[in-house]
Amino acid sequence: MDYKIKIVELLKNCGFDINVDLITIPPNKKFGDFSCPMFSFAKELKKSPNQIAQDLCSKLSDSNFEKIVSEGPYLN
């Protein structure tokens, strides 16, 4: 399974038009296997990237992922 594509699908289901290239592998494993910055959505949503990540974290769940967490302005 391509997990980056699965992440994009989850975010699109929440109304976020996101490019798979935004999904990265964090340099430190303590931040998880994948990371997605929320900076590009802040202006449109009129929220801080941190708040967007927190809001999404509470909405997202998928059995393909052990956990989905927000770390500052990143969804990991």
Distance bins in CASP14 RR format, pairs under 12 A and 6 or more apart:
PFRMAT RR
TARGET T0000
AUTHOR 0000-0000-0000
RMODE 2
METHOD distances of the structure
MODEL  1
1 7 0 0 0 0 0 1 0 0 0 0 0
1 9 0 0 0 0 0 1 0 0 0 0 0
1 62 0 0 0 0 0 1 0 0 0 0 0
1 63 0 0 0 0 0 1 0 0 0 0 0
1 64 1 0 0 1 0 0 0 0 0 0 0
1 65 0 0 0 0 0 1 0 0 0 0 0
2 8 0 0 0 0 1 0 0 0 0 0 0
2 9 0 0 0 0 0 1 0 0 0 0 0
2 20 0 0 0 0 1 0 0 0 0 0 0
2 23 0 0 0 0 0 1 0 0 0 0 0
2 34 0 0 0 0 0 1 0 0 0 0 0
2 64 0 0 0 0 0 1 0 0 0 0 0
3 9 0 0 0 0 0 1 0 0 0 0 0
3 10 0 0 0 0 0 1 0 0 0 0 0
3 20 0 0 0 0 0 1 0 0 0 0 0
3 23 0 0 0 0 1 0 0 0 0 0 0
3 25 0 0 0 0 0 1 0 0 0 0 0
3 32 0 0 0 0 0 1 0 0 0 0 0
3 33 1 0 0 1 0 0 0 0 0 0 0
3 34 1 0 0 1 0 0 0 0 0 0 0
3 35 0 0 0 0 0 1 0 0 0 0 0
3 36 0 0 0 0 0 1 0 0 0 0 0
3 62 0 0 0 0 1 0 0 0 0 0 0
3 64 1 0 0 1 0 0 0 0 0 0 0
3 65 1 0 0 1 0 0 0 0 0 0 0
3 66 0 0 0 0 0 1 0 0 0 0 0
3 68 0 0 0 0 0 1 0 0 0 0 0
4 10 0 0 0 0 0 1 0 0 0 0 0
4 11 0 0 0 0 0 1 0 0 0 0 0
4 18 0 0 0 0 0 1 0 0 0 0 0
4 19 0 0 0 0 0 1 0 0 0 0 0
4 20 1 0 1 0 0 0 0 0 0 0 0
4 21 0 0 0 0 1 0 0 0 0 0 0
4 22 0 0 0 0 1 0 0 0 0 0 0
4 23 1 0 1 0 0 0 0 0 0 0 0
4 24 0 0 0 0 1 0 0 0 0 0 0
4 25 0 0 0 0 1 0 0 0 0 0 0
4 33 0 0 0 0 0 1 0 0 0 0 0
4 34 1 0 0 1 0 0 0 0 0 0 0
4 35 0 0 0 0 0 1 0 0 0 0 0
4 36 0 0 0 0 1 0 0 0 0 0 0
4 64 0 0 0 0 0 1 0 0 0 0 0
4 65 0 0 0 0 0 1 0 0 0 0 0
5 11 0 0 0 0 0 1 0 0 0 0 0
5 12 0 0 0 0 0 1 0 0 0 0 0
5 18 0 0 0 0 0 1 0 0 0 0 0
5 19 0 0 0 0 0 1 0 0 0 0 0
5 20 1 0 0 1 0 0 0 0 0 0 0
5 21 0 0 0 0 0 1 0 0 0 0 0
5 23 0 0 0 0 1 0 0 0 0 0 0
5 34 0 0 0 0 0 1 0 0 0 0 0
5 64 0 0 0 0 0 1 0 0 0 0 0
6 12 0 0 0 0 0 1 0 0 0 0 0
6 13 0 0 0 0 0 1 0 0 0 0 0
6 20 0 0 0 0 0 1 0 0 0 0 0
6 23 0 0 0 0 1 0 0 0 0 0 0
6 33 0 0 0 0 0 1 0 0 0 0 0
6 34 0 0 0 0 1 0 0 0 0 0 0
6 60 0 0 0 0 0 1 0 0 0 0 0
6 62 1 0 0 1 0 0 0 0 0 0 0
6 63 0 0 0 0 0 1 0 0 0 0 0
6 64 1 0 1 0 0 0 0 0 0 0 0
6 65 1 0 0 1 0 0 0 0 0 0 0
6 68 0 0 0 0 0 1 0 0 0 0 0
7 13 0 0 0 0 0 1 0 0 0 0 0
7 14 0 0 0 0 0 1 0 0 0 0 0
7 16 0 0 0 0 0 1 0 0 0 0 0
7 18 0 0 0 0 1 0 0 0 0 0 0
7 19 0 0 0 0 0 1 0 0 0 0 0
7 20 0 0 0 0 1 0 0 0 0 0 0
7 21 0 0 0 0 0 1 0 0 0 0 0
7 22 0 0 0 0 1 0 0 0 0 0 0
7 23 1 0 1 0 0 0 0 0 0 0 0
7 24 0 0 0 0 0 1 0 0 0 0 0
7 25 0 0 0 0 0 1 0 0 0 0 0
7 33 0 0 0 0 0 1 0 0 0 0 0
7 34 1 0 0 1 0 0 0 0 0 0 0
7 35 0 0 0 0 1 0 0 0 0 0 0
7 36 1 0 0 1 0 0 0 0 0 0 0
7 56 0 0 0 0 0 1 0 0 0 0 0
7 60 0 0 0 0 1 0 0 0 0 0 0
7 62 0 0 0 0 1 0 0 0 0 0 0
7 64 0 0 0 0 1 0 0 0 0 0 0
7 65 0 0 0 0 1 0 0 0 0 0 0
7 68 0 0 0 0 1 0 0 0 0 0 0
7 75 0 0 0 0 1 0 0 0 0 0 0
7 76 0 0 0 0 0 1 0 0 0 0 0
8 14 0 0 0 0 0 1 0 0 0 0 0
8 15 0 0 0 0 0 1 0 0 0 0 0
8 16 0 0 0 0 1 0 0 0 0 0 0
8 17 0 0 0 0 1 0 0 0 0 0 0
8 18 1 0 1 0 0 0 0 0 0 0 0
8 19 1 0 0 1 0 0 0 0 0 0 0
8 20 1 0 1 0 0 0 0 0 0 0 0
8 21 0 0 0 0 1 0 0 0 0 0 0
8 22 0 0 0 0 1 0 0 0 0 0 0
8 23 1 0 0 1 0 0 0 0 0 0 0
8 34 0 0 0 0 0 1 0 0 0 0 0
8 36 0 0 0 0 1 0 0 0 0 0 0
8 75 0 0 0 0 0 1 0 0 0 0 0
9 15 0 0 0 0 0 1 0 0 0 0 0
9 16 0 0 0 0 0 1 0 0 0 0 0
9 17 0 0 0 0 0 1 0 0 0 0 0
9 18 0 0 0 0 1 0 0 0 0 0 0
9 20 0 0 0 0 0 1 0 0 0 0 0
9 23 0 0 0 0 0 1 0 0 0 0 0
9 60 0 0 0 0 0 1 0 0 0 0 0
9 62 0 0 0 0 1 0 0 0 0 0 0
9 64 0 0 0 0 0 1 0 0 0 0 0
10 16 0 0 0 0 1 0 0 0 0 0 0
10 18 0 0 0 0 1 0 0 0 0 0 0
10 23 0 0 0 0 0 1 0 0 0 0 0
10 34 0 0 0 0 0 1 0 0 0 0 0
10 36 0 0 0 0 0 1 0 0 0 0 0
10 56 0 0 0 0 1 0 0 0 0 0 0
10 57 0 0 0 0 0 1 0 0 0 0 0
10 59 0 0 0 0 1 0 0 0 0 0 0
10 60 1 0 1 0 0 0 0 0 0 0 0
10 61 0 0 0 0 1 0 0 0 0 0 0
10 62 1 0 1 0 0 0 0 0 0 0 0
10 63 0 0 0 0 0 1 0 0 0 0 0
10 64 0 0 0 0 1 0 0 0 0 0 0
10 65 0 0 0 0 1 0 0 0 0 0 0
10 68 0 0 0 0 1 0 0 0 0 0 0
10 75 0 0 0 0 1 0 0 0 0 0 0
11 17 0 0 0 0 1 0 0 0 0 0 0
11 18 1 0 1 0 0 0 0 0 0 0 0
11 19 0 0 0 0 0 1 0 0 0 0 0
11 20 0 0 0 0 0 1 0 0 0 0 0
11 22 0 0 0 0 1 0 0 0 0 0 0
11 23 0 0 0 0 1 0 0 0 0 0 0
11 34 0 0 0 0 0 1 0 0 0 0 0
11 36 1 0 0 1 0 0 0 0 0 0 0
11 37 0 0 0 0 0 1 0 0 0 0 0
11 38 0 0 0 0 1 0 0 0 0 0 0
11 40 0 0 0 0 0 1 0 0 0 0 0
11 41 0 0 0 0 1 0 0 0 0 0 0
11 52 0 0 0 0 0 1 0 0 0 0 0
11 53 0 0 0 0 0 1 0 0 0 0 0
11 55 0 0 0 0 0 1 0 0 0 0 0
11 56 1 0 0 1 0 0 0 0 0 0 0
11 57 0 0 0 0 0 1 0 0 0 0 0
11 59 0 0 0 0 0 1 0 0 0 0 0
11 60 1 0 0 1 0 0 0 0 0 0 0
11 62 0 0 0 0 0 1 0 0 0 0 0
11 68 0 0 0 0 0 1 0 0 0 0 0
11 75 0 0 0 0 1 0 0 0 0 0 0
12 18 1 0 0 1 0 0 0 0 0 0 0
12 19 0 0 0 0 0 1 0 0 0 0 0
12 20 0 0 0 0 0 1 0 0 0 0 0
12 56 0 0 0 0 0 1 0 0 0 0 0
12 60 0 0 0 0 0 1 0 0 0 0 0
13 56 0 0 0 0 0 1 0 0 0 0 0
13 59 0 0 0 0 1 0 0 0 0 0 0
13 60 0 0 0 0 1 0 0 0 0 0 0
13 61 0 0 0 0 0 1 0 0 0 0 0
13 62 0 0 0 0 1 0 0 0 0 0 0
14 36 0 0 0 0 0 1 0 0 0 0 0
14 38 0 0 0 0 0 1 0 0 0 0 0
14 41 0 0 0 0 0 1 0 0 0 0 0
14 45 0 0 0 0 0 1 0 0 0 0 0
14 52 0 0 0 0 0 1 0 0 0 0 0
14 53 0 0 0 0 0 1 0 0 0 0 0
14 55 0 0 0 0 1 0 0 0 0 0 0
14 56 1 0 0 1 0 0 0 0 0 0 0
14 57 0 0 0 0 0 1 0 0 0 0 0
14 58 0 0 0 0 0 1 0 0 0 0 0
14 59 1 0 1 0 0 0 0 0 0 0 0
14 60 1 0 0 1 0 0 0 0 0 0 0
14 61 0 0 0 0 0 1 0 0 0 0 0
14 62 0 0 0 0 0 1 0 0 0 0 0
14 68 0 0 0 0 0 1 0 0 0 0 0
14 75 0 0 0 0 0 1 0 0 0 0 0
15 41 0 0 0 0 1 0 0 0 0 0 0
15 44 0 0 0 0 0 1 0 0 0 0 0
15 45 0 0 0 0 0 1 0 0 0 0 0
15 52 0 0 0 0 0 1 0 0 0 0 0
15 55 0 0 0 0 0 1 0 0 0 0 0
15 56 0 0 0 0 1 0 0 0 0 0 0
15 59 0 0 0 0 0 1 0 0 0 0 0
15 60 0 0 0 0 0 1 0 0 0 0 0
16 22 0 0 0 0 1 0 0 0 0 0 0
16 23 0 0 0 0 0 1 0 0 0 0 0
16 36 0 0 0 0 1 0 0 0 0 0 0
16 37 0 0 0 0 0 1 0 0 0 0 0
16 38 0 0 0 0 1 0 0 0 0 0 0
16 40 0 0 0 0 1 0 0 0 0 0 0
16 41 1 0 0 1 0 0 0 0 0 0 0
16 44 0 0 0 0 1 0 0 0 0 0 0
16 45 0 0 0 0 1 0 0 0 0 0 0
16 52 0 0 0 0 1 0 0 0 0 0 0
16 53 0 0 0 0 0 1 0 0 0 0 0
16 55 0 0 0 0 0 1 0 0 0 0 0
16 56 1 0 0 1 0 0 0 0 0 0 0
16 59 0 0 0 0 0 1 0 0 0 0 0
16 60 0 0 0 0 0 1 0 0 0 0 0
16 75 0 0 0 0 1 0 0 0 0 0 0
17 40 0 0 0 0 1 0 0 0 0 0 0
17 41 0 0 0 0 1 0 0 0 0 0 0
17 44 0 0 0 0 1 0 0 0 0 0 0
18 36 1 0 0 1 0 0 0 0 0 0 0
18 37 0 0 0 0 0 1 0 0 0 0 0
18 38 0 0 0 0 1 0 0 0 0 0 0
18 39 0 0 0 0 0 1 0 0 0 0 0
18 40 0 0 0 0 1 0 0 0 0 0 0
18 41 0 0 0 0 1 0 0 0 0 0 0
18 52 0 0 0 0 0 1 0 0 0 0 0
18 56 0 0 0 0 0 1 0 0 0 0 0
18 75 0 0 0 0 0 1 0 0 0 0 0
19 36 0 0 0 0 0 1 0 0 0 0 0
19 37 0 0 0 0 0 1 0 0 0 0 0
19 40 0 0 0 0 1 0 0 0 0 0 0
20 34 0 0 0 0 0 1 0 0 0 0 0
20 36 0 0 0 0 1 0 0 0 0 0 0
21 36 0 0 0 0 0 1 0 0 0 0 0
21 37 0 0 0 0 0 1 0 0 0 0 0
21 40 0 0 0 0 0 1 0 0 0 0 0
22 34 0 0 0 0 0 1 0 0 0 0 0
22 35 0 0 0 0 1 0 0 0 0 0 0
22 36 1 0 1 0 0 0 0 0 0 0 0
22 37 1 0 0 1 0 0 0 0 0 0 0
22 38 0 0 0 0 1 0 0 0 0 0 0
22 39 0 0 0 0 1 0 0 0 0 0 0
22 40 1 0 0 1 0 0 0 0 0 0 0
22 41 0 0 0 0 0 1 0 0 0 0 0
22 74 0 0 0 0 0 1 0 0 0 0 0
22 75 0 0 0 0 0 1 0 0 0 0 0
23 32 0 0 0 0 0 1 0 0 0 0 0
23 33 0 0 0 0 0 1 0 0 0 0 0
23 34 1 0 1 0 0 0 0 0 0 0 0
23 35 1 0 0 1 0 0 0 0 0 0 0
23 36 1 0 1 0 0 0 0 0 0 0 0
23 37 0 0 0 0 1 0 0 0 0 0 0
23 74 0 0 0 0 0 1 0 0 0 0 0
23 75 0 0 0 0 1 0 0 0 0 0 0
23 76 0 0 0 0 0 1 0 0 0 0 0
24 31 0 0 0 0 0 1 0 0 0 0 0
24 32 0 0 0 0 0 1 0 0 0 0 0
24 33 0 0 0 0 0 1 0 0 0 0 0
24 34 1 0 0 1 0 0 0 0 0 0 0
24 35 1 0 1 0 0 0 0 0 0 0 0
24 36 1 0 0 1 0 0 0 0 0 0 0
24 37 0 0 0 0 1 0 0 0 0 0 0
24 74 0 0 0 0 1 0 0 0 0 0 0
24 75 0 0 0 0 0 1 0 0 0 0 0
24 76 0 0 0 0 0 1 0 0 0 0 0
25 31 0 0 0 0 1 0 0 0 0 0 0
25 32 0 0 0 0 1 0 0 0 0 0 0
25 33 1 0 0 1 0 0 0 0 0 0 0
25 34 1 0 0 1 0 0 0 0 0 0 0
25 35 1 0 0 1 0 0 0 0 0 0 0
25 36 0 0 0 0 0 1 0 0 0 0 0
25 76 0 0 0 0 0 1 0 0 0 0 0
26 32 1 0 1 0 0 0 0 0 0 0 0
26 33 1 0 0 1 0 0 0 0 0 0 0
26 34 1 0 0 1 0 0 0 0 0 0 0
26 35 1 0 1 0 0 0 0 0 0 0 0
26 36 0 0 0 0 0 1 0 0 0 0 0
26 37 0 0 0 0 0 1 0 0 0 0 0
26 69 0 0 0 0 0 1 0 0 0 0 0
26 71 0 0 0 0 1 0 0 0 0 0 0
26 74 1 0 0 1 0 0 0 0 0 0 0
26 75 0 0 0 0 0 1 0 0 0 0 0
26 76 1 0 0 1 0 0 0 0 0 0 0
27 35 0 0 0 0 1 0 0 0 0 0 0
27 74 0 0 0 0 0 1 0 0 0 0 0
28 35 0 0 0 0 1 0 0 0 0 0 0
28 71 0 0 0 0 0 1 0 0 0 0 0
28 74 0 0 0 0 0 1 0 0 0 0 0
28 76 0 0 0 0 0 1 0 0 0 0 0
29 35 0 0 0 0 0 1 0 0 0 0 0
29 76 0 0 0 0 0 1 0 0 0 0 0
30 69 0 0 0 0 0 1 0 0 0 0 0
30 71 0 0 0 0 1 0 0 0 0 0 0
30 76 0 0 0 0 1 0 0 0 0 0 0
31 37 0 0 0 0 0 1 0 0 0 0 0
31 67 0 0 0 0 0 1 0 0 0 0 0
31 69 0 0 0 0 1 0 0 0 0 0 0
31 70 0 0 0 0 0 1 0 0 0 0 0
31 71 1 0 1 0 0 0 0 0 0 0 0
31 72 0 0 0 0 0 1 0 0 0 0 0
31 74 1 0 0 1 0 0 0 0 0 0 0
31 75 0 0 0 0 0 1 0 0 0 0 0
31 76 1 0 1 0 0 0 0 0 0 0 0
32 65 0 0 0 0 1 0 0 0 0 0 0
32 66 0 0 0 0 1 0 0 0 0 0 0
32 67 0 0 0 0 1 0 0 0 0 0 0
32 68 0 0 0 0 1 0 0 0 0 0 0
32 69 0 0 0 0 1 0 0 0 0 0 0
32 70 0 0 0 0 0 1 0 0 0 0 0
32 71 0 0 0 0 1 0 0 0 0 0 0
32 74 0 0 0 0 1 0 0 0 0 0 0
32 75 0 0 0 0 0 1 0 0 0 0 0
32 76 1 0 1 0 0 0 0 0 0 0 0
33 64 0 0 0 0 0 1 0 0 0 0 0
33 65 0 0 0 0 1 0 0 0 0 0 0
33 66 0 0 0 0 1 0 0 0 0 0 0
33 67 0 0 0 0 0 1 0 0 0 0 0
33 68 0 0 0 0 0 1 0 0 0 0 0
33 69 0 0 0 0 0 1 0 0 0 0 0
33 76 0 0 0 0 1 0 0 0 0 0 0
34 64 0 0 0 0 0 1 0 0 0 0 0
34 65 0 0 0 0 1 0 0 0 0 0 0
34 66 0 0 0 0 0 1 0 0 0 0 0
34 67 0 0 0 0 0 1 0 0 0 0 0
34 68 0 0 0 0 1 0 0 0 0 0 0
34 69 0 0 0 0 0 1 0 0 0 0 0
34 71 0 0 0 0 0 1 0 0 0 0 0
34 74 0 0 0 0 1 0 0 0 0 0 0
34 75 0 0 0 0 1 0 0 0 0 0 0
34 76 1 0 0 1 0 0 0 0 0 0 0
35 53 0 0 0 0 0 1 0 0 0 0 0
35 68 0 0 0 0 0 1 0 0 0 0 0
35 69 0 0 0 0 0 1 0 0 0 0 0
35 70 0 0 0 0 0 1 0 0 0 0 0
35 71 1 0 0 1 0 0 0 0 0 0 0
35 72 0 0 0 0 0 1 0 0 0 0 0
35 73 0 0 0 0 0 1 0 0 0 0 0
35 74 1 0 1 0 0 0 0 0 0 0 0
35 75 1 0 0 1 0 0 0 0 0 0 0
35 76 1 0 1 0 0 0 0 0 0 0 0
36 49 0 0 0 0 0 1 0 0 0 0 0
36 52 0 0 0 0 0 1 0 0 0 0 0
36 53 0 0 0 0 1 0 0 0 0 0 0
36 56 0 0 0 0 1 0 0 0 0 0 0
36 57 0 0 0 0 0 1 0 0 0 0 0
36 60 0 0 0 0 0 1 0 0 0 0 0
36 68 0 0 0 0 0 1 0 0 0 0 0
36 69 0 0 0 0 0 1 0 0 0 0 0
36 70 0 0 0 0 0 1 0 0 0 0 0
36 71 0 0 0 0 0 1 0 0 0 0 0
36 72 0 0 0 0 0 1 0 0 0 0 0
36 73 0 0 0 0 1 0 0 0 0 0 0
36 74 1 0 0 1 0 0 0 0 0 0 0
36 75 1 0 1 0 0 0 0 0 0 0 0
36 76 1 0 0 1 0 0 0 0 0 0 0
37 49 1 0 0 1 0 0 0 0 0 0 0
37 50 0 0 0 0 0 1 0 0 0 0 0
37 52 0 0 0 0 1 0 0 0 0 0 0
37 53 0 0 0 0 1 0 0 0 0 0 0
37 56 0 0 0 0 0 1 0 0 0 0 0
37 70 0 0 0 0 0 1 0 0 0 0 0
37 71 0 0 0 0 0 1 0 0 0 0 0
37 72 0 0 0 0 1 0 0 0 0 0 0
37 73 1 0 0 1 0 0 0 0 0 0 0
37 74 1 0 1 0 0 0 0 0 0 0 0
37 75 0 0 0 0 1 0 0 0 0 0 0
37 76 0 0 0 0 0 1 0 0 0 0 0
38 44 0 0 0 0 0 1 0 0 0 0 0
38 45 0 0 0 0 1 0 0 0 0 0 0
38 47 0 0 0 0 1 0 0 0 0 0 0
38 48 0 0 0 0 1 0 0 0 0 0 0
38 49 1 1 0 0 0 0 0 0 0 0 0
38 50 1 0 0 1 0 0 0 0 0 0 0
38 51 0 0 0 0 1 0 0 0 0 0 0
38 52 1 0 1 0 0 0 0 0 0 0 0
38 53 1 0 1 0 0 0 0 0 0 0 0
38 54 0 0 0 0 1 0 0 0 0 0 0
38 55 0 0 0 0 1 0 0 0 0 0 0
38 56 1 0 0 1 0 0 0 0 0 0 0
38 57 0 0 0 0 0 1 0 0 0 0 0
38 70 0 0 0 0 1 0 0 0 0 0 0
38 71 0 0 0 0 0 1 0 0 0 0 0
38 72 0 0 0 0 1 0 0 0 0 0 0
38 73 1 0 1 0 0 0 0 0 0 0 0
38 74 1 0 0 1 0 0 0 0 0 0 0
38 75 1 0 0 1 0 0 0 0 0 0 0
38 76 0 0 0 0 0 1 0 0 0 0 0
39 45 0 0 0 0 0 1 0 0 0 0 0
39 47 0 0 0 0 0 1 0 0 0 0 0
39 48 0 0 0 0 1 0 0 0 0 0 0
39 49 1 0 1 0 0 0 0 0 0 0 0
39 50 0 0 0 0 0 1 0 0 0 0 0
39 52 0 0 0 0 1 0 0 0 0 0 0
39 53 0 0 0 0 1 0 0 0 0 0 0
39 72 0 0 0 0 0 1 0 0 0 0 0
39 73 1 0 1 0 0 0 0 0 0 0 0
39 74 0 0 0 0 1 0 0 0 0 0 0
39 75 0 0 0 0 0 1 0 0 0 0 0
40 49 0 0 0 0 1 0 0 0 0 0 0
40 52 0 0 0 0 1 0 0 0 0 0 0
40 73 0 0 0 0 0 1 0 0 0 0 0
41 47 1 0 0 1 0 0 0 0 0 0 0
41 48 0 0 0 0 0 1 0 0 0 0 0
41 49 1 0 0 1 0 0 0 0 0 0 0
41 50 0 0 0 0 0 1 0 0 0 0 0
41 51 0 0 0 0 0 1 0 0 0 0 0
41 52 1 0 1 0 0 0 0 0 0 0 0
41 53 0 0 0 0 1 0 0 0 0 0 0
41 55 0 0 0 0 0 1 0 0 0 0 0
41 56 0 0 0 0 1 0 0 0 0 0 0
41 73 0 0 0 0 1 0 0 0 0 0 0
41 75 0 0 0 0 0 1 0 0 0 0 0
42 48 1 0 0 1 0 0 0 0 0 0 0
42 49 1 0 1 0 0 0 0 0 0 0 0
42 50 0 0 0 0 1 0 0 0 0 0 0
42 51 0 0 0 0 1 0 0 0 0 0 0
42 52 1 0 0 1 0 0 0 0 0 0 0
42 53 0 0 0 0 0 1 0 0 0 0 0
42 55 0 0 0 0 0 1 0 0 0 0 0
42 73 0 0 0 0 1 0 0 0 0 0 0
43 49 0 0 0 0 0 1 0 0 0 0 0
43 52 0 0 0 0 0 1 0 0 0 0 0
44 52 0 0 0 0 1 0 0 0 0 0 0
45 51 0 0 0 0 1 0 0 0 0 0 0
45 52 1 0 0 1 0 0 0 0 0 0 0
45 53 0 0 0 0 0 1 0 0 0 0 0
45 55 0 0 0 0 1 0 0 0 0 0 0
45 56 0 0 0 0 0 1 0 0 0 0 0
46 52 0 0 0 0 0 1 0 0 0 0 0
47 53 0 0 0 0 1 0 0 0 0 0 0
47 54 0 0 0 0 1 0 0 0 0 0 0
47 55 1 0 0 1 0 0 0 0 0 0 0
47 56 0 0 0 0 0 1 0 0 0 0 0
47 73 0 0 0 0 0 1 0 0 0 0 0
48 54 0 0 0 0 1 0 0 0 0 0 0
48 55 0 0 0 0 0 1 0 0 0 0 0
48 70 0 0 0 0 0 1 0 0 0 0 0
48 72 0 0 0 0 1 0 0 0 0 0 0
48 73 1 0 0 1 0 0 0 0 0 0 0
49 55 0 0 0 0 0 1 0 0 0 0 0
49 56 0 0 0 0 0 1 0 0 0 0 0
49 70 0 0 0 0 1 0 0 0 0 0 0
49 71 0 0 0 0 0 1 0 0 0 0 0
49 72 1 0 0 1 0 0 0 0 0 0 0
49 73 1 1 0 0 0 0 0 0 0 0 0
49 74 0 0 0 0 1 0 0 0 0 0 0
49 75 0 0 0 0 1 0 0 0 0 0 0
50 56 0 0 0 0 0 1 0 0 0 0 0
50 57 0 0 0 0 0 1 0 0 0 0 0
50 70 1 0 0 1 0 0 0 0 0 0 0
50 71 0 0 0 0 1 0 0 0 0 0 0
50 72 1 0 1 0 0 0 0 0 0 0 0
50 73 1 0 1 0 0 0 0 0 0 0 0
50 74 0 0 0 0 1 0 0 0 0 0 0
50 75 0 0 0 0 0 1 0 0 0 0 0
51 57 0 0 0 0 0 1 0 0 0 0 0
51 58 0 0 0 0 0 1 0 0 0 0 0
51 70 0 0 0 0 1 0 0 0 0 0 0
51 72 0 0 0 0 1 0 0 0 0 0 0
51 73 0 0 0 0 1 0 0 0 0 0 0
51 75 0 0 0 0 0 1 0 0 0 0 0
52 58 0 0 0 0 0 1 0 0 0 0 0
52 59 0 0 0 0 0 1 0 0 0 0 0
52 60 0 0 0 0 0 1 0 0 0 0 0
52 70 0 0 0 0 1 0 0 0 0 0 0
52 72 0 0 0 0 1 0 0 0 0 0 0
52 73 1 0 0 1 0 0 0 0 0 0 0
52 74 0 0 0 0 0 1 0 0 0 0 0
52 75 0 0 0 0 1 0 0 0 0 0 0
53 59 0 0 0 0 0 1 0 0 0 0 0
53 60 0 0 0 0 0 1 0 0 0 0 0
53 68 0 0 0 0 1 0 0 0 0 0 0
53 69 0 0 0 0 1 0 0 0 0 0 0
53 70 1 1 0 0 0 0 0 0 0 0 0
53 71 1 0 0 1 0 0 0 0 0 0 0
53 72 1 0 1 0 0 0 0 0 0 0 0
53 73 1 0 1 0 0 0 0 0 0 0 0
53 74 1 0 0 1 0 0 0 0 0 0 0
53 75 1 0 1 0 0 0 0 0 0 0 0
53 76 0 0 0 0 1 0 0 0 0 0 0
54 60 0 0 0 0 0 1 0 0 0 0 0
54 68 0 0 0 0 0 1 0 0 0 0 0
54 69 0 0 0 0 1 0 0 0 0 0 0
54 70 1 0 1 0 0 0 0 0 0 0 0
54 71 0 0 0 0 0 1 0 0 0 0 0
54 72 0 0 0 0 1 0 0 0 0 0 0
54 73 0 0 0 0 1 0 0 0 0 0 0
54 74 0 0 0 0 0 1 0 0 0 0 0
54 75 0 0 0 0 1 0 0 0 0 0 0
55 70 0 0 0 0 1 0 0 0 0 0 0
55 75 0 0 0 0 1 0 0 0 0 0 0
56 68 0 0 0 0 1 0 0 0 0 0 0
56 69 0 0 0 0 0 1 0 0 0 0 0
56 70 1 0 0 1 0 0 0 0 0 0 0
56 72 0 0 0 0 0 1 0 0 0 0 0
56 73 0 0 0 0 0 1 0 0 0 0 0
56 74 0 0 0 0 0 1 0 0 0 0 0
56 75 1 0 1 0 0 0 0 0 0 0 0
56 76 0 0 0 0 0 1 0 0 0 0 0
57 65 0 0 0 0 0 1 0 0 0 0 0
57 67 0 0 0 0 1 0 0 0 0 0 0
57 68 1 0 1 0 0 0 0 0 0 0 0
57 69 1 0 1 0 0 0 0 0 0 0 0
57 70 1 0 1 0 0 0 0 0 0 0 0
57 71 0 0 0 0 1 0 0 0 0 0 0
57 72 0 0 0 0 0 1 0 0 0 0 0
57 73 0 0 0 0 0 1 0 0 0 0 0
57 74 0 0 0 0 0 1 0 0 0 0 0
57 75 1 0 0 1 0 0 0 0 0 0 0
57 76 0 0 0 0 1 0 0 0 0 0 0
58 68 0 0 0 0 1 0 0 0 0 0 0
58 69 0 0 0 0 0 1 0 0 0 0 0
58 70 0 0 0 0 1 0 0 0 0 0 0
58 75 0 0 0 0 0 1 0 0 0 0 0
59 68 0 0 0 0 1 0 0 0 0 0 0
59 70 0 0 0 0 0 1 0 0 0 0 0
59 75 0 0 0 0 0 1 0 0 0 0 0
60 67 0 0 0 0 0 1 0 0 0 0 0
60 68 1 0 1 0 0 0 0 0 0 0 0
60 69 0 0 0 0 1 0 0 0 0 0 0
60 70 0 0 0 0 1 0 0 0 0 0 0
60 75 1 0 0 1 0 0 0 0 0 0 0
60 76 0 0 0 0 0 1 0 0 0 0 0
61 67 0 0 0 0 1 0 0 0 0 0 0
61 68 1 0 0 1 0 0 0 0 0 0 0
61 69 0 0 0 0 0 1 0 0 0 0 0
62 68 1 0 0 1 0 0 0 0 0 0 0
65 75 0 0 0 0 0 1 0 0 0 0 0
65 76 0 0 0 0 1 0 0 0 0 0 0
66 76 0 0 0 0 0 1 0 0 0 0 0
67 75 0 0 0 0 0 1 0 0 0 0 0
67 76 0 0 0 0 1 0 0 0 0 0 0
68 74 0 0 0 0 0 1 0 0 0 0 0
68 75 1 0 0 1 0 0 0 0 0 0 0
68 76 1 0 0 1 0 0 0 0 0 0 0
69 75 1 0 0 1 0 0 0 0 0 0 0
69 76 1 0 1 0 0 0 0 0 0 0 0
70 76 1 0 0 1 0 0 0 0 0 0 0
END
